[in-house]
Amino acid sequence: MLKYEILINPKWLRKLDSDIWNDELVPAVLKRGKDRFSIKIAYRGNVIRDKKKKSYRIVFQKPYKVNEAHEIHLNAEFSDVSLSRNKLSLDFFDRIGVISPHSQHVLLYVNGYNKGIYLEIESFDQYLLEKRNLPDGAIIYATNNRANFSLLTKKKEIKKRLDQGYTLKYGKKEDMVDVQKLIAMINALSNEDFEKEIPKILDIEKYLRWVSAAVCVQNYDGFIHNYALYKNGQTGLYEISPWDYDGTWGRNLHGRKLDYDYVPLTGYNTLSARLFHYPHFRNLYNEILSNILENDFTLEIQKPIINDLFNALKPYISLDPYISTTAATLEQEKKVFFNFIKKRNAFLKEELTSFIKVNSI
């Protein structure tokens, strides 16, 4: 496991701690082996900021890019006893053909103090597009649960702006206008017009792959935030990418167990609801999800992946001062993963039979 060391002037560290909700970056140095990088750093995340083990946003200064990335996230994974749900989820999306940030576990020290095991995650930005030889295009983050593709908030209140819940990560102001047009179209077009127009602005197949993955790993809130919209500059179509998937694989974001049938087959947001009104979109979803349930989201496929990751973490787990996880804990947690995969797979297959029958009516 790589060792990262952050060196930061105590006055800047005090500034971070004086207001944990301040997103302002402060200067520091990141050491990785013999390499030293000038960086700027800030706390990141929402729920995690109140925890004793916090997550970090790191932006490289000199050099401007490291391993072709300008920005990375170091996630504490504090409420996940396995420290693995986020990585396993992002890797799962990547496996089935959804653009997904890559990640790796690192051992972090700050000013000589051991901060434990962190998950380093790529930032979804223009540099990720370059790194993967993807067409340039606008990137918009869904930063809160108002990003539900609806005219209403989760509390059923009318939104003040159509782009509420979204933040422009990369692009121009006009790209936010395009997002507003997308939301308006989803909610205002007649069924006939929606069916004709939505394929002109959304990559339907890739969107349904994203829904399928989120449904499989059962991310409760991933359908209405914790995603990025990417407007592919070559096709002109929106694609969608996940992030922050620690509340998955049978547990919620606080680490509490969730029943295998907690999230429905279709997930939940206004865009999916409209798409599933049409038999040909339902058939496509059925085809995609059925294939995933047979070839990707199975105990046979996922068990060795989970075993390998847990075995890689075991030698370092006792070094994390903020968690009580042990090698024995990881072995017990495997049962939660394996039981969830088995039951969730069977549940989704059974639900698909009803989903298909609706098409034939």
C-alpha positions in Angstrom: 0.0 0.0 0.0 1.3 3.4 -0.9 2.3 5.8 1.9 1.3 9.5 1.5 2.6 12.2 3.8 1.1 15.6 4.0 3.2 18.4 5.5 1.2 21.5 6.4 2.1 24.7 8.3 0.3 24.5 11.7 -1.3 27.9 11.1 -2.9 26.5 7.9 -4.0 23.4 9.7 -5.6 25.6 12.4 -7.4 27.5 9.6 -8.9 24.3 8.3 -10.0 23.2 11.8 -11.4 26.6 12.7 -14.2 26.1 10.1 -14.5 22.5 8.8 -17.2 23.6 6.4 -15.0 26.2 4.6 -14.0 24.9 1.2 -11.1 27.3 0.8 -7.8 25.6 -0.1 -4.6 26.1 1.9 -1.0 25.4 0.9 0.8 22.1 1.8 3.2 19.5 0.5 2.5 15.9 -0.4 5.3 13.4 -0.1 5.0 10.0 -1.9 8.2 8.0 -1.6 11.0 10.2 -2.8 8.7 12.6 -4.7 7.4 15.9 -3.2 4.5 17.8 -4.7 3.3 21.3 -3.9 -0.4 21.1 -3.3 -3.4 22.9 -1.9 -5.7 21.1 0.4 -9.2 21.4 2.1 -11.7 19.2 3.8 -14.4 17.7 1.6 -17.7 15.9 1.9 -20.8 16.4 3.9 -21.6 14.0 6.7 -17.9 13.1 7.1 -16.8 16.6 8.1 -18.3 16.1 11.5 -16.3 12.9 12.1 -12.9 12.7 13.7 -11.4 11.1 10.6 -12.1 13.6 7.8 -11.8 13.5 4.0 -9.6 15.7 1.9 -9.6 17.4 -1.5 -6.1 17.8 -2.9 -5.2 20.1 -5.9 -1.7 19.8 -7.3 0.2 23.1 -7.9 3.8 22.2 -8.8 3.8 20.1 -10.8 0.3 21.1 -12.1 -0.6 17.4 -12.9 0.6 14.2 -11.3 -0.2 10.9 -13.1 -2.2 13.1 -15.5 -4.5 14.3 -12.7 -4.7 17.9 -11.4 -7.0 17.0 -8.5 -7.6 13.9 -6.3 -9.8 13.1 -3.3 -8.7 11.2 -0.2 -11.8 9.7 1.3 -11.8 8.6 5.0 -14.5 5.9 4.5 -15.0 6.3 8.3 -18.5 4.7 8.5 -17.5 1.7 6.4 -15.9 -1.1 8.6 -14.6 -2.7 5.4 -13.2 0.5 3.9 -14.2 -1.1 0.6 -17.8 -0.3 -0.4 -16.9 2.8 -2.4 -14.0 1.2 -4.3 -16.0 -2.0 -5.1 -18.9 0.1 -6.3 -16.8 2.4 -8.6 -14.9 -0.6 -9.9 -18.3 -2.3 -10.6 -19.5 0.7 -12.7 -16.2 0.6 -14.6 -16.6 -3.1 -15.2 -20.0 -2.7 -16.9 -19.0 0.2 -19.1 -20.0 3.3 -17.1 -17.3 6.1 -16.9 -16.2 5.8 -13.3 -13.3 7.3 -11.2 -10.5 4.9 -10.5 -9.3 4.5 -6.9 -6.7 2.9 -4.6 -6.1 2.7 -0.9 -3.3 4.6 0.7 -1.8 5.0 4.2 -1.9 8.7 5.1 0.2 10.7 7.5 -0.3 14.4 8.3 2.7 16.2 9.9 4.0 12.9 11.1 0.7 11.7 12.6 -0.9 8.5 11.3 -4.3 9.3 9.9 -5.0 5.7 8.8 -6.2 4.1 5.5 -7.8 6.4 2.9 -9.3 5.8 -0.5 -7.6 8.0 -3.2 -10.2 8.7 -5.9 -9.8 10.5 -9.2 -11.6 13.7 -9.7 -14.1 13.6 -12.5 -12.9 16.6 -14.5 -11.4 17.5 -17.9 -8.1 15.9 -17.0 -9.9 12.5 -16.5 -11.4 12.9 -20.0 -7.9 13.6 -21.4 -6.4 10.7 -19.6 -9.0 8.3 -21.0 -9.0 9.8 -24.5 -12.6 10.8 -24.1 -14.1 13.8 -26.1 -14.0 17.1 -24.3 -17.3 18.2 -22.8 -19.1 20.0 -20.0 -19.1 18.3 -16.5 -21.8 19.2 -14.0 -21.8 17.8 -10.5 -25.0 16.7 -8.8 -24.1 18.0 -5.3 -27.3 17.6 -3.4 -30.7 15.8 -3.5 -32.3 18.5 -5.5 -30.6 17.0 -8.6 -33.5 14.6 -9.1 -34.4 15.6 -12.7 -37.7 17.1 -11.3 -39.4 20.5 -11.0 -39.9 19.7 -7.3 -37.5 19.1 -4.4 -37.5 15.9 -2.3 -39.9 17.7 0.0 -42.3 18.4 -2.9 -41.5 22.1 -3.0 -41.2 23.9 -6.3 -37.6 24.6 -7.1 -36.5 28.2 -7.4 -34.2 27.3 -10.3 -34.3 24.3 -12.7 -30.6 23.7 -12.1 -30.9 23.5 -8.3 -28.7 20.8 -7.0 -26.1 21.1 -9.8 -22.7 22.7 -9.8 -20.6 23.4 -12.9 -17.3 21.6 -12.6 -15.9 22.2 -16.1 -17.4 24.2 -19.0 -19.1 27.5 -19.6 -22.1 29.2 -18.0 -24.1 28.3 -21.1 -23.7 24.6 -20.1 -25.9 25.2 -17.0 -28.5 26.7 -19.3 -28.4 23.4 -21.2 -29.0 21.5 -17.9 -32.0 23.7 -17.3 -33.3 22.9 -20.8 -32.8 19.2 -20.0 -34.8 19.4 -16.8 -37.6 21.4 -18.5 -37.8 18.9 -21.3 -38.0 15.9 -19.0 -40.9 17.5 -17.1 -42.8 19.5 -19.7 -42.8 17.5 -22.9 -45.8 15.4 -23.9 -45.2 11.6 -24.0 -45.1 11.7 -27.7 -42.5 14.5 -27.9 -40.5 13.2 -25.0 -40.0 9.8 -26.8 -38.7 11.6 -29.9 -36.5 14.2 -28.2 -34.9 12.5 -25.3 -32.5 10.3 -27.4 -31.3 13.5 -29.0 -29.9 14.8 -25.7 -29.3 11.7 -23.5 -27.3 8.6 -24.2 -30.1 6.2 -23.2 -28.1 3.0 -23.2 -25.3 4.5 -21.0 -27.9 6.1 -18.7 -29.6 2.7 -18.2 -26.3 1.1 -17.5 -25.7 3.6 -14.7 -29.2 2.9 -13.3 -28.5 -0.8 -13.5 -25.3 -0.5 -11.5 -26.8 1.8 -8.9 -29.7 -0.6 -8.5 -27.4 -3.7 -8.2 -25.2 -2.2 -5.4 -28.3 -0.5 -3.9 -27.1 3.1 -3.5 -30.1 4.6 -1.8 -29.5 8.2 -2.7 -27.4 7.9 -5.8 -30.3 8.4 -8.1 -30.9 12.0 -7.0 -27.3 13.2 -6.3 -23.7 11.9 -6.0 -23.3 11.7 -9.8 -21.8 13.8 -12.5 -23.4 14.7 -15.8 -20.9 14.7 -18.7 -22.0 16.1 -22.1 -19.9 14.2 -24.6 -18.5 16.8 -27.1 -18.5 14.3 -29.9 -22.0 12.9 -29.6 -23.6 15.9 -28.0 -25.3 13.5 -25.6 -25.3 13.5 -21.8 -23.7 10.6 -20.0 -23.6 10.0 -16.2 -20.9 8.9 -13.8 -21.0 7.9 -10.1 -19.1 9.0 -7.0 -19.3 8.6 -3.2 -20.8 5.1 -3.1 -20.0 4.1 0.5 -23.7 3.4 1.3 -23.9 0.2 -0.8 -23.6 -3.6 -0.8 -26.2 -4.0 2.0 -25.4 -1.0 4.2 -26.4 2.7 4.2 -24.0 5.6 4.3 -23.9 5.4 8.2 -22.9 1.7 8.0 -26.3 0.3 9.1 -27.6 -2.7 7.4 -30.2 -2.3 4.7 -32.5 -5.1 3.5 -31.7 -6.5 0.1 -35.0 -5.3 -1.3 -34.8 -1.7 0.0 -34.3 0.0 -3.3 -36.7 -0.9 -6.2 -35.7 -2.4 -9.5 -36.1 1.0 -11.3 -34.4 3.1 -8.7 -36.2 6.4 -8.3 -36.0 9.8 -10.1 -38.2 11.6 -12.6 -36.0 10.9 -15.6 -36.1 7.1 -15.1 -39.9 7.2 -14.4 -40.5 8.9 -17.7 -38.2 6.5 -19.6 -39.8 3.4 -18.2 -43.2 4.6 -19.5 -42.1 3.3 -23.0 -41.9 -0.4 -23.8 -38.7 -0.1 -26.0 -36.8 1.7 -23.2 -38.1 -0.9 -20.7 -36.9 -3.7 -23.0 -33.5 -2.1 -23.3 -33.2 -1.8 -19.5 -34.3 -5.4 -19.1 -31.7 -6.6 -21.6 -28.9 -4.6 -19.9 -29.8 -5.5 -16.3 -30.4 -9.2 -17.1 -26.9 -9.4 -18.7 -25.3 -7.8 -15.7 -27.2 -10.1 -13.3 -25.9 -13.1 -15.2 -22.3 -12.0 -15.9 -21.2 -9.3 -13.4 -23.3 -9.0 -10.3 -23.0 -12.6 -9.2 -21.3 -14.2 -6.2 -19.1 -16.2 -8.5 -17.7 -13.1 -10.1 -17.6 -10.7 -7.1 -16.4 -13.1 -4.4 -12.8 -13.3 -5.6 -12.7 -9.5 -6.2 -13.8 -8.9 -2.6 -11.5 -11.5 -1.2 -8.5 -10.0 -3.0 -9.3 -6.5 -1.8 -9.8 -7.6 1.8 -6.6 -9.6 1.8 -4.7 -6.5 0.5 -6.1 -4.4 3.4 -5.6 -6.9 6.2 -1.9 -6.2 6.8 -2.6 -2.5 7.3 -6.0 -2.4 9.0 -4.5 -2.3 12.5 -2.5 0.8 11.6 -5.7 3.0 11.3 -6.1 4.8 14.7 -9.7 5.9 13.9 -11.4 2.5 13.3 -11.9 -0.7 15.3 -11.8 -2.9 12.2 -9.6 -6.0 12.5 -8.8 -8.9 10.2 -11.5 -10.9 12.0 -14.0 -8.0 11.4 -13.2 -8.1 7.6 -13.9 -11.8 7.6 -17.2 -11.2 9.2 -18.0 -8.4 6.9 -17.4 -10.6 3.9 -20.6 -12.5 4.9 -22.6 -9.3 4.7 -21.3 -8.7 1.1 -21.8 -12.3 0.0 -25.3 -12.6 1.5 -26.3 -9.3 0.0 -25.1 -10.2 -3.5 -26.9 -13.5 -3.4 -30.2 -12.1 -2.2 -30.1 -8.9 -4.2 -29.4 -10.8 -7.4 -32.4 -13.2 -6.8 -34.6 -10.3 -5.9 -33.8 -8.3 -9.0 -34.3 -11.3 -11.3 -37.7 -11.9 -9.7 -38.6 -8.2 -10.1 -37.6 -8.3 -13.7 -40.3 -10.9 -14.5 -43.0 -8.5 -13.4 -41.2 -5.6 -15.2 -41.3 -7.6 -18.4 -45.0 -8.6 -18.0 -45.9 -4.9 -17.9 -44.4 -4.6 -21.4 -46.6 -7.4 -22.8 -49.9 -5.9 -21.5 
